[in-house]
Amino acid sequence: MTTIYVIRHGQTDWNKEGRMQGRAGLPLNEQGLKQAERLREMLGSNTFDQVFSSPQQRAVQTAEIATGRQAAIDARLDVFDLGEADGLPKAEVKMNGVVPDSDVYAGVEEVGSFTKRVFGFMRELEKSYGGRDGNILISGHRCTTGCIGAYFEGIPDDGNILRLSLGNGEYKVYELG
């Protein structure tokens, strides 16, 4: 059985400041580096056959600190594109449900396309690694960890996959196949 360890990147200054953080996000701050080190301690003696990460620096940093291995970057794990809302204070952003309102902010990704790309990655992972023994680590974001949670647990009735998300520097384990 393949065990999937899903981690969320450590804290950045924008997380700390309560800003929307998408593709214009920052690297880990001091607290985020400590969270990545703590992840390494929590993961203990686990070895990983494969380490995947979002292309965002904060996710790559967290994966590599937590595992001591170079992460394979996959664009399908990238953070939800917040468009023009990226970097704005959360309290000031006009939302449409759990995402910025695309009628107000240009470039906001469609939730369906985000879910489709993350689920596509997971289906490919299951096809390639399902039925094997081993450990795989995936490093991502609040949205990514929620979407992966929805892949394993099902999309919540209200469609809000963020309820399945992880906090900064947290991890969850799933069984593949």
Secondary structure, 3 states (H helix, E strand, C coil): CEEEEEEECCCEHHHHHCECCCCCCCCECHHHHHHHHHHHHHHCCCCCCEEEECCCHHHHHHHHHHHCCCCEECHHHCCCCEHHHCCCEHHHCCEECCEECCCCCCCECCHHHHHHHHHHHHHHHHHHHCCCCEEEEEEECHHHHHHHHHHHHCCCCCCCHHHHCCCCCCEEEEEEC
